[in-house]
Amino acid sequence: MTDVVVEQVVVDPVTVRCGDQILVGGQVFTVRDMRALPRGGKRLDFHDGTSFTMRPTTVLWASRPRRLRRR
């Protein structure tokens, strides 16, 4: 059996993942897809149809589900 916990993580263009819930301007967006951009940036596409460009130096808070295995 597994339990799921939500952890808060700091993400940048290298560590962001699909499914992360990103806090931008006080609103929460869930990352649906992303594309690499020149010079180390990423374009994040969200489930609501909006997008956000992360520059190489952008750092954001994200919520990420993590499964815990119970013994």
PyMOL Python script that loads the backbone (N, CA, C, O; Angstrom):
from pymol import cmd

cmd.read_pdbstr("""\
ATOM      1  N   MET A   1       0.836  -1.177   0.000  1.00  0.00           N
ATOM      2  CA  MET A   1       0.000   0.000   0.000  1.00  0.00           C
ATOM      3  C   MET A   1       0.886   1.248   0.000  1.00  0.00           C
ATOM      4  O   MET A   1       1.951   1.249   0.618  1.00  0.00           O
ATOM      5  N   THR A   2       0.459   2.296  -0.681  1.00  0.00           N
ATOM      6  CA  THR A   2       1.241   3.527  -0.719  1.00  0.00           C
ATOM      7  C   THR A   2       0.387   4.700  -0.270  1.00  0.00           C
ATOM      8  O   THR A   2      -0.823   4.740  -0.496  1.00  0.00           O
ATOM      9  N   ASP A   3       1.038   5.639   0.362  1.00  0.00           N
ATOM     10  CA  ASP A   3       0.416   6.904   0.724  1.00  0.00           C
ATOM     11  C   ASP A   3       1.056   7.980  -0.127  1.00  0.00           C
ATOM     12  O   ASP A   3       2.208   7.855  -0.543  1.00  0.00           O
ATOM     13  N   VAL A   4       0.307   9.036  -0.384  1.00  0.00           N
ATOM     14  CA  VAL A   4       0.837  10.145  -1.166  1.00  0.00           C
ATOM     15  C   VAL A   4       0.907  11.369  -0.270  1.00  0.00           C
ATOM     16  O   VAL A   4      -0.071  11.718   0.391  1.00  0.00           O
ATOM     17  N   VAL A   5       2.058  12.020  -0.247  1.00  0.00           N
ATOM     18  CA  VAL A   5       2.224  13.279   0.462  1.00  0.00           C
ATOM     19  C   VAL A   5       2.605  14.335  -0.562  1.00  0.00           C
ATOM     20  O   VAL A   5       3.175  14.026  -1.608  1.00  0.00           O
ATOM     21  N   VAL A   6       2.291  15.559  -0.257  1.00  0.00           N
ATOM     22  CA  VAL A   6       2.657  16.661  -1.145  1.00  0.00           C
ATOM     23  C   VAL A   6       3.790  17.409  -0.473  1.00  0.00           C
ATOM     24  O   VAL A   6       3.666  17.864   0.664  1.00  0.00           O
ATOM     25  N   GLU A   7       4.901  17.532  -1.194  1.00  0.00           N
ATOM     26  CA  GLU A   7       6.045  18.251  -0.655  1.00  0.00           C
ATOM     27  C   GLU A   7       6.236  19.557  -1.400  1.00  0.00           C
ATOM     28  O   GLU A   7       5.912  19.663  -2.583  1.00  0.00           O
ATOM     29  N   GLN A   8       6.763  20.547  -0.705  1.00  0.00           N
ATOM     30  CA  GLN A   8       7.081  21.831  -1.309  1.00  0.00           C
ATOM     31  C   GLN A   8       8.537  21.787  -1.742  1.00  0.00           C
ATOM     32  O   GLN A   8       9.415  21.449  -0.948  1.00  0.00           O
ATOM     33  N   VAL A   9       8.795  22.128  -3.000  1.00  0.00           N
ATOM     34  CA  VAL A   9      10.156  22.104  -3.532  1.00  0.00           C
ATOM     35  C   VAL A   9      10.440  23.405  -4.277  1.00  0.00           C
ATOM     36  O   VAL A   9       9.525  24.069  -4.765  1.00  0.00           O
ATOM     37  N   VAL A  10      11.696  23.749  -4.355  1.00  0.00           N
ATOM     38  CA  VAL A  10      12.135  24.885  -5.157  1.00  0.00           C
ATOM     39  C   VAL A  10      12.530  24.327  -6.521  1.00  0.00           C
ATOM     40  O   VAL A  10      13.308  23.377  -6.607  1.00  0.00           O
ATOM     41  N   VAL A  11      11.991  24.920  -7.587  1.00  0.00           N
ATOM     42  CA  VAL A  11      12.291  24.438  -8.933  1.00  0.00           C
ATOM     43  C   VAL A  11      12.902  25.542  -9.778  1.00  0.00           C
ATOM     44  O   VAL A  11      12.653  26.729  -9.568  1.00  0.00           O
ATOM     45  N   ASP A  12      13.698  25.119 -10.729  1.00  0.00           N
ATOM     46  CA  ASP A  12      14.277  26.004 -11.736  1.00  0.00           C
ATOM     47  C   ASP A  12      14.063  25.327 -13.082  1.00  0.00           C
ATOM     48  O   ASP A  12      13.454  24.258 -13.117  1.00  0.00           O
ATOM     49  N   PRO A  13      14.529  25.890 -14.188  1.00  0.00           N
ATOM     50  CA  PRO A  13      14.281  25.254 -15.486  1.00  0.00           C
ATOM     51  C   PRO A  13      14.838  23.834 -15.615  1.00  0.00           C
ATOM     52  O   PRO A  13      14.352  23.061 -16.441  1.00  0.00           O
ATOM     53  N   VAL A  14      15.829  23.484 -14.828  1.00  0.00           N
ATOM     54  CA  VAL A  14      16.417  22.146 -14.894  1.00  0.00           C
ATOM     55  C   VAL A  14      15.586  21.129 -14.113  1.00  0.00           C
ATOM     56  O   VAL A  14      15.479  19.977 -14.532  1.00  0.00           O
ATOM     57  N   THR A  15      14.996  21.535 -12.986  1.00  0.00           N
ATOM     58  CA  THR A  15      14.344  20.581 -12.085  1.00  0.00           C
ATOM     59  C   THR A  15      12.821  20.546 -12.175  1.00  0.00           C
ATOM     60  O   THR A  15      12.203  19.664 -11.580  1.00  0.00           O
ATOM     61  N   VAL A  16      12.198  21.473 -12.897  1.00  0.00           N
ATOM     62  CA  VAL A  16      10.736  21.485 -13.008  1.00  0.00           C
ATOM     63  C   VAL A  16      10.261  20.235 -13.743  1.00  0.00           C
ATOM     64  O   VAL A  16      10.938  19.755 -14.653  1.00  0.00           O
ATOM     65  N   ARG A  17       9.095  19.702 -13.352  1.00  0.00           N
ATOM     66  CA  ARG A  17       8.544  18.487 -13.961  1.00  0.00           C
ATOM     67  C   ARG A  17       7.079  18.705 -14.349  1.00  0.00           C
ATOM     68  O   ARG A  17       6.390  19.554 -13.784  1.00  0.00           O
ATOM     69  N   CYS A  18       6.628  17.924 -15.315  1.00  0.00           N
ATOM     70  CA  CYS A  18       5.204  17.909 -15.633  1.00  0.00           C
ATOM     71  C   CYS A  18       4.459  17.406 -14.398  1.00  0.00           C
ATOM     72  O   CYS A  18       4.908  16.478 -13.725  1.00  0.00           O
ATOM     73  N   GLY A  19       3.327  18.024 -14.113  1.00  0.00           N
ATOM     74  CA  GLY A  19       2.543  17.663 -12.936  1.00  0.00           C
ATOM     75  C   GLY A  19       2.823  18.541 -11.739  1.00  0.00           C
ATOM     76  O   GLY A  19       2.034  18.561 -10.794  1.00  0.00           O
ATOM     77  N   ASP A  20       3.941  19.279 -11.753  1.00  0.00           N
ATOM     78  CA  ASP A  20       4.225  20.201 -10.654  1.00  0.00           C
ATOM     79  C   ASP A  20       3.157  21.280 -10.619  1.00  0.00           C
ATOM     80  O   ASP A  20       2.675  21.728 -11.660  1.00  0.00           O
ATOM     81  N   GLN A  21       2.796  21.691  -9.418  1.00  0.00           N
ATOM     82  CA  GLN A  21       1.890  22.818  -9.247  1.00  0.00           C
ATOM     83  C   GLN A  21       2.742  24.012  -8.857  1.00  0.00           C
ATOM     84  O   GLN A  21       3.346  24.046  -7.785  1.00  0.00           O
ATOM     85  N   ILE A  22       2.778  24.998  -9.757  1.00  0.00           N
ATOM     86  CA  ILE A  22       3.657  26.156  -9.628  1.00  0.00           C
ATOM     87  C   ILE A  22       2.860  27.351  -9.126  1.00  0.00           C
ATOM     88  O   ILE A  22       1.727  27.574  -9.554  1.00  0.00           O
ATOM     89  N   LEU A  23       3.451  28.115  -8.222  1.00  0.00           N
ATOM     90  CA  LEU A  23       2.835  29.338  -7.723  1.00  0.00           C
ATOM     91  C   LEU A  23       3.428  30.520  -8.484  1.00  0.00           C
ATOM     92  O   LEU A  23       4.617  30.816  -8.359  1.00  0.00           O
ATOM     93  N   VAL A  24       2.582  31.198  -9.280  1.00  0.00           N
ATOM     94  CA  VAL A  24       3.017  32.356 -10.064  1.00  0.00           C
ATOM     95  C   VAL A  24       2.033  33.488  -9.800  1.00  0.00           C
ATOM     96  O   VAL A  24       0.841  33.356 -10.076  1.00  0.00           O
ATOM     97  N   GLY A  25       2.526  34.593  -9.268  1.00  0.00           N
ATOM     98  CA  GLY A  25       1.668  35.746  -9.025  1.00  0.00           C
ATOM     99  C   GLY A  25       0.510  35.462  -8.098  1.00  0.00           C
ATOM    100  O   GLY A  25      -0.564  36.043  -8.257  1.00  0.00           O
ATOM    101  N   GLY A  26       0.702  34.582  -7.134  1.00  0.00           N
ATOM    102  CA  GLY A  26      -0.355  34.257  -6.179  1.00  0.00           C
ATOM    103  C   GLY A  26      -1.371  33.254  -6.691  1.00  0.00           C
ATOM    104  O   GLY A  26      -2.320  32.929  -5.979  1.00  0.00           O
ATOM    105  N   GLN A  27      -1.197  32.753  -7.912  1.00  0.00           N
ATOM    106  CA  GLN A  27      -2.094  31.752  -8.474  1.00  0.00           C
ATOM    107  C   GLN A  27      -1.344  30.446  -8.677  1.00  0.00           C
ATOM    108  O   GLN A  27      -0.146  30.438  -8.960  1.00  0.00           O
ATOM    109  N   VAL A  28      -2.071  29.337  -8.527  1.00  0.00           N
ATOM    110  CA  VAL A  28      -1.472  28.023  -8.700  1.00  0.00           C
ATOM    111  C   VAL A  28      -1.794  27.501 -10.097  1.00  0.00           C
ATOM    112  O   VAL A  28      -2.948  27.521 -10.524  1.00  0.00           O
ATOM    113  N   PHE A  29      -0.761  27.031 -10.806  1.00  0.00           N
ATOM    114  CA  PHE A  29      -0.907  26.471 -12.137  1.00  0.00           C
ATOM    115  C   PHE A  29      -0.260  25.090 -12.155  1.00  0.00           C
ATOM    116  O   PHE A  29       0.791  24.892 -11.545  1.00  0.00           O
ATOM    117  N   THR A  30      -0.879  24.133 -12.849  1.00  0.00           N
ATOM    118  CA  THR A  30      -0.325  22.787 -12.974  1.00  0.00           C
ATOM    119  C   THR A  30       0.344  22.642 -14.334  1.00  0.00           C
ATOM    120  O   THR A  30      -0.267  22.898 -15.372  1.00  0.00           O
ATOM    121  N   VAL A  31       1.605  22.228 -14.315  1.00  0.00           N
ATOM    122  CA  VAL A  31       2.392  22.091 -15.543  1.00  0.00           C
ATOM    123  C   VAL A  31       1.898  20.887 -16.346  1.00  0.00           C
ATOM    124  O   VAL A  31       1.923  19.756 -15.862  1.00  0.00           O
ATOM    125  N   ARG A  32       1.451  21.142 -17.567  1.00  0.00           N
ATOM    126  CA  ARG A  32       0.975  20.091 -18.464  1.00  0.00           C
ATOM    127  C   ARG A  32       2.070  19.630 -19.411  1.00  0.00           C
ATOM    128  O   ARG A  32       2.221  18.434 -19.661  1.00  0.00           O
ATOM    129  N   ASP A  33       2.842  20.589 -19.940  1.00  0.00           N
ATOM    130  CA  ASP A  33       3.880  20.286 -20.923  1.00  0.00           C
ATOM    131  C   ASP A  33       4.946  21.360 -20.825  1.00  0.00           C
ATOM    132  O   ASP A  33       4.696  22.438 -20.285  1.00  0.00           O
ATOM    133  N   MET A  34       6.119  21.078 -21.335  1.00  0.00           N
ATOM    134  CA  MET A  34       7.176  22.088 -21.350  1.00  0.00           C
ATOM    135  C   MET A  34       8.113  21.859 -22.524  1.00  0.00           C
ATOM    136  O   MET A  34       8.251  20.747 -23.034  1.00  0.00           O
ATOM    137  N   ARG A  35       8.757  22.956 -22.936  1.00  0.00           N
ATOM    138  CA  ARG A  35       9.690  22.909 -24.050  1.00  0.00           C
ATOM    139  C   ARG A  35      10.956  23.648 -23.664  1.00  0.00           C
ATOM    140  O   ARG A  35      10.907  24.701 -23.029  1.00  0.00           O
ATOM    141  N   ALA A  36      12.093  23.084 -24.053  1.00  0.00           N
ATOM    142  CA  ALA A  36      13.377  23.747 -23.816  1.00  0.00           C
ATOM    143  C   ALA A  36      13.505  24.956 -24.737  1.00  0.00           C
ATOM    144  O   ALA A  36      13.081  24.922 -25.892  1.00  0.00           O
ATOM    145  N   LEU A  37      14.086  26.003 -24.215  1.00  0.00           N
ATOM    146  CA  LEU A  37      14.345  27.220 -24.981  1.00  0.00           C
ATOM    147  C   LEU A  37      15.850  27.445 -25.059  1.00  0.00           C
ATOM    148  O   LEU A  37      16.609  26.874 -24.276  1.00  0.00           O
ATOM    149  N   PRO A  38      16.280  28.277 -26.002  1.00  0.00           N
ATOM    150  CA  PRO A  38      17.714  28.579 -26.088  1.00  0.00           C
ATOM    151  C   PRO A  38      18.228  29.206 -24.794  1.00  0.00           C
ATOM    152  O   PRO A  38      17.478  29.871 -24.080  1.00  0.00           O
ATOM    153  N   ARG A  39      19.481  28.996 -24.503  1.00  0.00           N
ATOM    154  CA  ARG A  39      20.168  29.573 -23.347  1.00  0.00           C
ATOM    155  C   ARG A  39      19.654  29.056 -22.004  1.00  0.00           C
ATOM    156  O   ARG A  39      19.808  29.734 -20.988  1.00  0.00           O
ATOM    157  N   GLY A  40      19.045  27.865 -21.979  1.00  0.00           N
ATOM    158  CA  GLY A  40      18.695  27.223 -20.715  1.00  0.00           C
ATOM    159  C   GLY A  40      17.334  27.535 -20.132  1.00  0.00           C
ATOM    160  O   GLY A  40      17.054  27.126 -19.005  1.00  0.00           O
ATOM    161  N   GLY A  41      16.484  28.235 -20.842  1.00  0.00           N
ATOM    162  CA  GLY A  41      15.145  28.520 -20.346  1.00  0.00           C
ATOM    163  C   GLY A  41      14.172  27.401 -20.684  1.00  0.00           C
ATOM    164  O   GLY A  41      14.525  26.451 -21.383  1.00  0.00           O
ATOM    165  N   LYS A  42      12.942  27.518 -20.182  1.00  0.00           N
ATOM    166  CA  LYS A  42      11.877  26.565 -20.517  1.00  0.00           C
ATOM    167  C   LYS A  42      10.557  27.304 -20.624  1.00  0.00           C
ATOM    168  O   LYS A  42      10.286  28.244 -19.877  1.00  0.00           O
ATOM    169  N   ARG A  43       9.741  26.859 -21.570  1.00  0.00           N
ATOM    170  CA  ARG A  43       8.375  27.369 -21.684  1.00  0.00           C
ATOM    171  C   ARG A  43       7.465  26.329 -21.060  1.00  0.00           C
ATOM    172  O   ARG A  43       7.433  25.182 -21.505  1.00  0.00           O
ATOM    173  N   LEU A  44       6.723  26.722 -20.032  1.00  0.00           N
ATOM    174  CA  LEU A  44       5.800  25.830 -19.349  1.00  0.00           C
ATOM    175  C   LEU A  44       4.397  26.075 -19.865  1.00  0.00           C
ATOM    176  O   LEU A  44       3.946  27.220 -19.912  1.00  0.00           O
ATOM    177  N   ASP A  45       3.702  25.023 -20.251  1.00  0.00           N
ATOM    178  CA  ASP A  45       2.301  25.115 -20.648  1.00  0.00           C
ATOM    179  C   ASP A  45       1.474  24.514 -19.518  1.00  0.00           C
ATOM    180  O   ASP A  45       1.772  23.428 -19.021  1.00  0.00           O
ATOM    181  N   PHE A  46       0.423  25.243 -19.119  1.00  0.00           N
ATOM    182  CA  PHE A  46      -0.404  24.821 -17.997  1.00  0.00           C
ATOM    183  C   PHE A  46      -1.722  24.221 -18.481  1.00  0.00           C
ATOM    184  O   PHE A  46      -2.106  24.403 -19.636  1.00  0.00           O
ATOM    185  N   HIS A  47      -2.408  23.510 -17.597  1.00  0.00           N
ATOM    186  CA  HIS A  47      -3.663  22.850 -17.941  1.00  0.00           C
ATOM    187  C   HIS A  47      -4.761  23.828 -18.358  1.00  0.00           C
ATOM    188  O   HIS A  47      -5.653  23.456 -19.120  1.00  0.00           O
ATOM    189  N   ASP A  48      -4.712  25.065 -17.876  1.00  0.00           N
ATOM    190  CA  ASP A  48      -5.760  26.022 -18.239  1.00  0.00           C
ATOM    191  C   ASP A  48      -5.491  26.721 -19.567  1.00  0.00           C
ATOM    192  O   ASP A  48      -6.260  27.592 -19.973  1.00  0.00           O
ATOM    193  N   GLY A  49      -4.390  26.341 -20.260  1.00  0.00           N
ATOM    194  CA  GLY A  49      -4.094  26.910 -21.570  1.00  0.00           C
ATOM    195  C   GLY A  49      -3.104  28.057 -21.547  1.00  0.00           C
ATOM    196  O   GLY A  49      -2.645  28.488 -22.604  1.00  0.00           O
ATOM    197  N   THR A  50      -2.766  28.559 -20.381  1.00  0.00           N
ATOM    198  CA  THR A  50      -1.793  29.638 -20.311  1.00  0.00           C
ATOM    199  C   THR A  50      -0.381  29.056 -20.327  1.00  0.00           C
ATOM    200  O   THR A  50      -0.187  27.851 -20.168  1.00  0.00           O
ATOM    201  N   SER A  51       0.587  29.927 -20.521  1.00  0.00           N
ATOM    202  CA  SER A  51       1.980  29.481 -20.543  1.00  0.00           C
ATOM    203  C   SER A  51       2.832  30.477 -19.769  1.00  0.00           C
ATOM    204  O   SER A  51       2.406  31.598 -19.492  1.00  0.00           O
ATOM    205  N   PHE A  52       4.042  30.047 -19.425  1.00  0.00           N
ATOM    206  CA  PHE A  52       4.958  30.857 -18.640  1.00  0.00           C
ATOM    207  C   PHE A  52       6.368  30.520 -19.103  1.00  0.00           C
ATOM    208  O   PHE A  52       6.701  29.350 -19.291  1.00  0.00           O
ATOM    209  N   THR A  53       7.194  31.538 -19.285  1.00  0.00           N
ATOM    210  CA  THR A  53       8.575  31.314 -19.689  1.00  0.00           C
ATOM    211  C   THR A  53       9.482  31.440 -18.479  1.00  0.00           C
ATOM    212  O   THR A  53       9.512  32.475 -17.813  1.00  0.00           O
ATOM    213  N   MET A  54      10.223  30.367 -18.201  1.00  0.00           N
ATOM    214  CA  MET A  54      11.222  30.391 -17.139  1.00  0.00           C
ATOM    215  C   MET A  54      12.563  30.729 -17.773  1.00  0.00           C
ATOM    216  O   MET A  54      13.017  30.034 -18.682  1.00  0.00           O
ATOM    217  N   ARG A  55      13.185  31.775 -17.304  1.00  0.00           N
ATOM    218  CA  ARG A  55      14.546  32.121 -17.721  1.00  0.00           C
ATOM    219  C   ARG A  55      15.519  31.218 -16.964  1.00  0.00           C
ATOM    220  O   ARG A  55      15.128  30.589 -15.981  1.00  0.00           O
ATOM    221  N   PRO A  56      16.767  31.142 -17.397  1.00  0.00           N
ATOM    222  CA  PRO A  56      17.729  30.263 -16.713  1.00  0.00           C
ATOM    223  C   PRO A  56      17.893  30.576 -15.223  1.00  0.00           C
ATOM    224  O   PRO A  56      18.266  29.692 -14.450  1.00  0.00           O
ATOM    225  N   THR A  57      17.623  31.809 -14.810  1.00  0.00           N
ATOM    226  CA  THR A  57      17.796  32.190 -13.404  1.00  0.00           C
ATOM    227  C   THR A  57      16.496  32.192 -12.608  1.00  0.00           C
ATOM    228  O   THR A  57      16.507  32.528 -11.424  1.00  0.00           O
ATOM    229  N   THR A  58      15.375  31.825 -13.229  1.00  0.00           N
ATOM    230  CA  THR A  58      14.083  31.813 -12.534  1.00  0.00           C
ATOM    231  C   THR A  58      14.033  30.682 -11.517  1.00  0.00           C
ATOM    232  O   THR A  58      14.392  29.542 -11.812  1.00  0.00           O
ATOM    233  N   VAL A  59      13.579  31.021 -10.308  1.00  0.00           N
ATOM    234  CA  VAL A  59      13.407  30.035  -9.242  1.00  0.00           C
ATOM    235  C   VAL A  59      12.006  30.229  -8.671  1.00  0.00           C
ATOM    236  O   VAL A  59      11.624  31.345  -8.319  1.00  0.00           O
ATOM    237  N   LEU A  60      11.238  29.137  -8.580  1.00  0.00           N
ATOM    238  CA  LEU A  60       9.859  29.196  -8.091  1.00  0.00           C
ATOM    239  C   LEU A  60       9.606  28.097  -7.070  1.00  0.00           C
ATOM    240  O   LEU A  60      10.339  27.110  -7.003  1.00  0.00           O
ATOM    241  N   TRP A  61       8.548  28.286  -6.268  1.00  0.00           N
ATOM    242  CA  TRP A  61       8.065  27.230  -5.375  1.00  0.00           C
ATOM    243  C   TRP A  61       7.079  26.362  -6.134  1.00  0.00           C
ATOM    244  O   TRP A  61       6.296  26.857  -6.945  1.00  0.00           O
ATOM    245  N   ALA A  62       7.120  25.068  -5.867  1.00  0.00           N
ATOM    246  CA  ALA A  62       6.179  24.136  -6.489  1.00  0.00           C
ATOM    247  C   ALA A  62       5.735  23.101  -5.462  1.00  0.00           C
ATOM    248  O   ALA A  62       6.459  22.796  -4.515  1.00  0.00           O
ATOM    249  N   SER A  63       4.540  22.571  -5.664  1.00  0.00           N
ATOM    250  CA  SER A  63       4.041  21.437  -4.887  1.00  0.00           C
ATOM    251  C   SER A  63       4.180  20.214  -5.765  1.00  0.00           C
ATOM    252  O   SER A  63       3.844  20.234  -6.949  1.00  0.00           O
ATOM    253  N   ARG A  64       4.686  19.139  -5.160  1.00  0.00           N
ATOM    254  CA  ARG A  64       4.939  17.925  -5.934  1.00  0.00           C
ATOM    255  C   ARG A  64       4.492  16.710  -5.112  1.00  0.00           C
ATOM    256  O   ARG A  64       4.942  16.525  -3.981  1.00  0.00           O
ATOM    257  N   PRO A  65       3.604  15.881  -5.683  1.00  0.00           N
ATOM    258  CA  PRO A  65       3.199  14.672  -4.949  1.00  0.00           C
ATOM    259  C   PRO A  65       4.336  13.663  -4.895  1.00  0.00           C
ATOM    260  O   PRO A  65       5.097  13.506  -5.849  1.00  0.00           O
ATOM    261  N   ARG A  66       4.433  12.987  -3.762  1.00  0.00           N
ATOM    262  CA  ARG A  66       5.455  11.954  -3.601  1.00  0.00           C
ATOM    263  C   ARG A  66       4.817  10.761  -2.914  1.00  0.00           C
ATOM    264  O   ARG A  66       4.107  10.912  -1.919  1.00  0.00           O
ATOM    265  N   ARG A  67       5.071   9.582  -3.446  1.00  0.00           N
ATOM    266  CA  ARG A  67       4.497   8.357  -2.885  1.00  0.00           C
ATOM    267  C   ARG A  67       5.393   7.803  -1.792  1.00  0.00           C
ATOM    268  O   ARG A  67       6.609   7.699  -1.955  1.00  0.00           O
ATOM    269  N   LEU A  68       4.774   7.450  -0.683  1.00  0.00           N
ATOM    270  CA  LEU A  68       5.491   6.819   0.407  1.00  0.00           C
ATOM    271  C   LEU A  68       5.069   5.372   0.471  1.00  0.00           C
ATOM    272  O   LEU A  68       3.880   5.059   0.410  1.00  0.00           O
ATOM    273  N   ARG A  69       6.031   4.500   0.592  1.00  0.00           N
ATOM    274  CA  ARG A  69       5.703   3.081   0.710  1.00  0.00           C
ATOM    275  C   ARG A  69       5.537   2.729   2.179  1.00  0.00           C
ATOM    276  O   ARG A  69       6.380   3.050   3.016  1.00  0.00           O
ATOM    277  N   ARG A  70       4.438   2.066   2.466  1.00  0.00           N
ATOM    278  CA  ARG A  70       4.201   1.607   3.830  1.00  0.00           C
ATOM    279  C   ARG A  70       4.611   0.158   3.946  1.00  0.00           C
ATOM    280  O   ARG A  70       4.410  -0.634   3.026  1.00  0.00           O
ATOM    281  N   ARG A  71       5.177  -0.177   5.061  1.00  0.00           N
ATOM    282  CA  ARG A  71       5.627  -1.548   5.268  1.00  0.00           C
ATOM    283  C   ARG A  71       4.619  -2.317   6.067  1.00  0.00           C
ATOM    284  O   ARG A  71       4.822  -3.498   6.345  1.00  0.00           O
TER     285      ARG A  71
END
""", "prot")
cmd.dss("prot")
cmd.show_as("cartoon", "prot")
cmd.util.cbc("prot")
cmd.orient("prot")
